[in-house]
Amino acid sequence: MKLAKTVYRPRPRQLDLDVHYAVPLIGLPSPEQFSRWVAAALRNGPRLAQIGLRVVDEAEGRELNHGYRGKDAATNVLSFALNEGEDSPADLPLFGDIVLCAPVVAHEAAEQGKTLHAHYAHLTVHGVLHLCGHDHEDDSEAEAMEALETVILARLGYDNPYAESAD
């Protein structure tokens, strides 16, 4: 009698990313670039993810930040996880939204001496990690999240976003 051979076949990762632009597209990353950055951040995360990503103007960014965080200013990135704060098995799909505020991202990139796309890559990865449950509420969480972001961005070919610029 011949025994059947067991072959390991990992399930493919599936990402359903819906990108919306509420600002002019000039100079902004393409949906394909956002997809690449999101996939890199999810590399060791959930197998299935459905994420909405919206690039907004300052007025919408301010409104969302005020409504959800009580802060009366636009911020660079906001993340909204469907099951935020709940412990869920790693094999469940990830559902959430990321909002990037174009004027804030552009201002920060210029101020920090980074390319616009490098800063978008960083903030996209940062937002996805928040969706996956990472946070930076205390120093140890911040260090762990920053280290993970740095590794992911290095794999994508970007410099450490936390390195001091040599001005």
C-alpha positions, 0 to 999 in steps of 0.5 A: 500500500502506497501512502499519500504524500502530504504537501504543504500549500499555503493559502495565497494572501488576498488583499482587497484594497479600494483607493479613493482620491478626494484631491487632485492626483498630481504627484500622488502615489498610484493605487498600485503603489499603495497596494504594494506598500499595504501588501508589504505591511501585511506580509506576516499579518492576516491572510485576507484583508479588505482595506479602504484607503482615502487621500483627503484634503485638509478640511476633510482631514480636520473634520475626521480628526476632530470627530474621531479624536477630538483634535481640531487639526488635520493629521497625516494618517488616521486608521479605523479598524473594524474590530479595534480593541478586540482580540481576534484570531489571526486567520480572520480577515482584516477590515479597516480604513486608512485616511491620508491627508495630502497637504499634511503629508506633503508639508511633513515630507518637505519639512523632513527632507523626504521624498513625497512617495517615501513619506506616503509609503511610511504613513501607509505602512504605519496605518496598516500596522495600526489596523493590525493592532500595533500601537505607540501609546508608550515607549516600548510599543513605539519602539517596537512599532518603529522597528517594524516599520523600518524593516518593512520600509527597508524591504521596499527600498526606503530609508529609515523614516526615523533616522535623523537627517544630516542637515 
